[in-house]
Amino acid sequence: MNQNVIKAVLILLVMFDHNEYAHQLFPLFLTGFAFHVLGFLALPLLRPAPALDWDYVGKIVCRYYYPFLLIVCAMAALTMATQTGVSMAAAERLLLALYSGNNDALKNATQMALLWFLPSLLSLLLLRAFIDARRPALRRICLLVLLAAHLVIGPVAPFIRDYLPLGLLPAVYALPLCYLLVWLNTHCSARLGPMAGVLLTGLVFVAVKAAQMKAGLSQELGFALVSDYRSLPALLLNDLESVCGALMLFQLARLRLPALLAWGGQHTLPVYLIHPFVALVVYRLCEKGLPQVGQGSKFVLSMLATMIISMGLAHGLMRLGGVRRFVFPGDAATLLGRK
C-alpha cells in the first residue's frame, strides 16, 4: 500500500470540501462528509505504534504543532491589523486558540477554522502512543473509556472545549474509529485481492452514504458537532460514513495507480496550509472573470487551479532548505540545524 497515494486522494477531497462551488452543487453529499478527515487521522495508525518517549513527543510537536504555531500567530496578527485591532481581547483569543486548538477559537482568532486539524492530530498521536504502550487489559479499559466518551462528546463539547488542550475532543471522538478502520483494513487486505477489496468497500460506502444523505444527517468533526447517545442510528450512520469511506480509499491504494498520484501525496501538510488562500483567490477570479460560465464548469476549473497551484507551490517551497528547516521541520534536529 502506497500511503502517498492515499494522501493525494485525501488532500484532493479536502480541497473538494473547501470549494465554494462544490457546496452549491453537492450540498447533501457534503453535509455529512467526514471520511477524508478520518482517513488523514488514521494514516499514522497503519504504522507500528511508537514508543512514547521525549524523542517521539519532540518529533511530532515539531512536525505538527510548530507549523500550527507559526501560521496561527501570523494569521492572528493579520486579523488584528485588518479587522479587530490590537487589544487585550484579541491577545486572549490568540492564546486560547494556541492552547485549545478548537475550531471556534481558531476561527475567532485567525479566520481559519480549518487549522484545528493539526493540534487534534497531535493529541490523537499522543493518545495512541499512550494506549498502545499499555498492557492488554489496561488497553481494553482505555478503549472502553474512549467508546463511552464517543457517545457524549456532542452535547458536552460546547461547555468544555475551551478548557481542554490541543483539540482534544475531535481526537478522542475519532480515535476509536481509527482503530476500527485500521482493523478492518488489515482484515480486508488479508482476505481480499486489491480489486475485490475496492469493489466491496466501495459498494458498502455507496450504500451507507446514500442512507446518510436520505436521512439528511450532518457532522462537523472539527467543531465537535457530532451525533451522540440521544440518536444512536444517526451516530452509527455518520460513523459508518467516516469508516467505510476511508476504508475504500485505503483499499484503493493497493491498486497500481499512476505515479503522479504518489507525487501529489508528498508534502500534504504545506498543501493543506496553502490551499485555502489559493482557493479563495481562484474563487474570486472565477466570480469576477467568468460571470456567464455555469457553476459546474467553474467548479471543475477552480478545483484544477487550486490543485495545480497549491501542489506546485508546496513542492517548490519544500525544495528550499530554509523553508524545510524553519517552517516545516520533521523533527527537532532539523529545526536546530543538526541534520
Secondary structure, 3 states (H helix, E strand, C coil): CCHHHHHHHHHHHHHHHCCHHHHHHCHHHHHCCCHHHHHHHHHHHHCCCCCCCHHHHHHHHHHHHHHHHHHHHHHHHHHHHHHHCCCHHHHHHHHHHHHHCCHHHHHHHHCCHHHHHHHHHHHHHHHHHHHHCCCHHHHHHHHHHHHHHHHHHHHHHHHHHHHCCCCHHHHHHHHHHHHHHHHHHHHHHHHCCHHHHHHHHHHHHHHHHHHHHHHCCCCEHHHCECCCHHHHHHHHHHHHHHHHHHHHHHHHCCCCCCHHHHHHCCCHHHHHHHHHHHHHHHHHHHHHHCCCCCHHHHHHHHHHHHHHHHHHHHHHHCCCHHHHHHCCCCCHHHHCCCC
